[in-house]
Amino acid sequence: MRVFFRHARRRQRSVHGPTSYRSAAYHPLRPWQVREKQFRPTPLGRRGVEPREVREFLDQVAGDLAIVYDALAQSRRETERVKDALRQWQSAQARARNERSQG
């Protein structure tokens, strides 16, 4: 575990910062966008791909994206729950400390 954190700290010190730069116009792909993506057919005389295989692949990618977004949302909810619990604990500790110093 220490190795992981050591590598994480090292990455944060990079010139570009801990995250990569993305413009404000960037919006991550959503599963519905992948499912609705349409490709133009190839011109006559050129090779193309099997549309059914492309559709199956896009459906699989969209399903994986949906799972990742659900996991991210669950992680954020859990983070908020832990933060709230920590705030309550800190408040209780501060109240107890104040009562001991006054009493």
The 8 nearest C-alpha neighbors of each residue, nearest first, counted from 0:
[[1, 3, 2, 4, 5, 6, 7, 8],
 [2, 0, 4, 3, 5, 6, 7, 8],
 [1, 3, 5, 0, 4, 6, 7, 8],
 [2, 4, 0, 6, 1, 5, 7, 8],
 [5, 3, 7, 1, 6, 2, 8, 0],
 [4, 6, 2, 8, 7, 3, 1, 9],
 [5, 7, 9, 3, 4, 8, 2, 10],
 [6, 8, 4, 10, 9, 5, 3, 11],
 [9, 7, 11, 5, 10, 6, 4, 12],
 [8, 10, 6, 12, 7, 11, 5, 13],
 [11, 9, 7, 8, 12, 13, 6, 17],
 [12, 10, 17, 8, 9, 13, 16, 7],
 [13, 11, 9, 10, 16, 14, 8, 17],
 [12, 14, 16, 15, 11, 10, 17, 9],
 [15, 13, 16, 12, 11, 17, 10, 18],
 [14, 16, 13, 19, 17, 18, 20, 12],
 [17, 15, 13, 11, 18, 14, 12, 19],
 [16, 18, 11, 10, 15, 19, 13, 12],
 [19, 17, 16, 20, 15, 11, 21, 10],
 [18, 20, 21, 15, 17, 16, 22, 14],
 [19, 21, 18, 22, 15, 16, 23, 17],
 [22, 20, 25, 19, 23, 24, 18, 26],
 [21, 23, 24, 25, 20, 26, 19, 27],
 [22, 24, 25, 21, 26, 20, 27, 19],
 [23, 25, 22, 26, 21, 27, 20, 28],
 [26, 24, 23, 22, 21, 27, 28, 20],
 [25, 27, 24, 28, 23, 29, 22, 21],
 [28, 26, 29, 25, 32, 30, 24, 64],
 [29, 27, 32, 26, 30, 33, 64, 31],
 [28, 30, 32, 31, 27, 33, 64, 61],
 [29, 31, 61, 33, 32, 64, 65, 34],
 [30, 32, 34, 33, 29, 35, 61, 28],
 [33, 31, 35, 29, 30, 34, 36, 28],
 [32, 34, 30, 36, 31, 35, 61, 57],
 [33, 35, 31, 32, 36, 58, 57, 61],
 [34, 36, 32, 33, 31, 37, 30, 57],
 [37, 35, 33, 34, 32, 38, 57, 31],
 [38, 36, 35, 39, 34, 54, 33, 40],
 [39, 37, 40, 36, 50, 41, 53, 54],
 [40, 38, 41, 37, 42, 47, 36, 50],
 [39, 41, 38, 42, 47, 48, 50, 43],
 [40, 42, 47, 45, 39, 43, 46, 44],
 [43, 41, 45, 44, 40, 46, 47, 39],
 [44, 42, 45, 41, 46, 40, 47, 39],
 [43, 45, 42, 46, 41, 47, 40, 48],
 [46, 44, 43, 42, 41, 47, 40, 48],
 [45, 47, 44, 41, 48, 43, 42, 40],
 [48, 46, 41, 45, 49, 40, 50, 42],
 [49, 47, 50, 46, 53, 52, 41, 51],
 [48, 50, 52, 51, 53, 47, 54, 46],
 [51, 49, 53, 52, 48, 54, 38, 55],
 [50, 52, 54, 53, 49, 55, 56, 48],
 [53, 51, 55, 54, 49, 50, 56, 48],
 [52, 54, 50, 56, 51, 55, 57, 49],
 [53, 55, 57, 51, 52, 56, 58, 50],
 [56, 54, 52, 58, 53, 57, 51, 59],
 [55, 57, 59, 53, 58, 54, 52, 60],
 [58, 56, 60, 54, 59, 55, 33, 34],
 [59, 57, 61, 55, 56, 60, 34, 54],
 [58, 60, 56, 62, 57, 61, 55, 63],
 [61, 59, 57, 63, 62, 58, 64, 56],
 [62, 60, 30, 64, 58, 63, 59, 33],
 [63, 61, 59, 65, 60, 64, 58, 66],
 [62, 64, 60, 66, 65, 61, 59, 67],
 [65, 63, 61, 67, 66, 62, 30, 68],
 [64, 66, 62, 68, 63, 67, 30, 69],
 [67, 65, 63, 69, 64, 68, 70, 62],
 [68, 66, 64, 70, 69, 65, 71, 63],
 [67, 69, 71, 65, 70, 66, 64, 72],
 [70, 68, 66, 72, 71, 67, 65, 73],
 [71, 69, 73, 67, 68, 72, 74, 66],
 [72, 70, 68, 74, 69, 73, 67, 75],
 [71, 73, 75, 69, 74, 70, 68, 76],
 [74, 72, 70, 76, 71, 75, 69, 77],
 [75, 73, 71, 77, 72, 76, 70, 78],
 [74, 76, 78, 72, 77, 73, 71, 79],
 [77, 75, 73, 79, 78, 74, 80, 72],
 [78, 76, 80, 74, 75, 79, 81, 73],
 [77, 79, 75, 81, 80, 76, 74, 82],
 [78, 80, 82, 76, 77, 81, 83, 75],
 [81, 79, 77, 83, 78, 82, 76, 84],
 [80, 82, 84, 78, 83, 79, 85, 77],
 [83, 81, 79, 85, 84, 80, 78, 86],
 [82, 84, 86, 80, 85, 81, 79, 87],
 [83, 85, 81, 87, 82, 86, 88, 80],
 [84, 86, 88, 82, 83, 87, 89, 81],
 [87, 85, 89, 83, 88, 84, 90, 82],
 [88, 86, 90, 84, 85, 89, 91, 83],
 [87, 89, 85, 91, 90, 86, 92, 84],
 [90, 88, 92, 86, 91, 87, 85, 93],
 [89, 91, 93, 87, 92, 88, 86, 94],
 [90, 92, 88, 94, 89, 93, 95, 87],
 [91, 93, 89, 95, 90, 94, 96, 88],
 [92, 94, 96, 90, 95, 91, 89, 97],
 [95, 93, 97, 91, 96, 92, 90, 98],
 [96, 94, 92, 98, 97, 93, 91, 99],
 [95, 97, 93, 99, 94, 98, 92, 100],
 [96, 98, 94, 100, 99, 95, 93, 101],
 [99, 97, 95, 101, 96, 100, 102, 94],
 [98, 100, 96, 102, 97, 101, 95, 94],
 [101, 99, 97, 98, 102, 96, 95, 94],
 [100, 102, 98, 99, 97, 96, 95, 94],
 [101, 99, 100, 98, 97, 96, 95, 94]]
